[in-house]
């Protein structure tokens, strides 16, 4: 998890310590036109995002995202969206 939080610090310029910090990333996604889906159930922690110019992040890869925590899912989704933005795909 430390690698993930370090990547967030590098790409977004702030350290993510808790869900309040992670929610800043959800706000960032929303501001850029992403719809964020968070599903939690026993043995299921799913975070995904959809954008009208791209579609659903994980559907592009034929995957159903299941993370160890919602926190991890938010960080991962934000990094993927940031990468697409940096490549000019969004």
Secondary structure, DSSP 8 states (H G I E B T S, - for coil): -HHHHHHHHHHHSS---SHHHHHHHHHHHHHTT-EEEEEEETTEEEEEEEETTTEETGGGGT-----S-HHHHHHHHHHHHHHHHHTT--
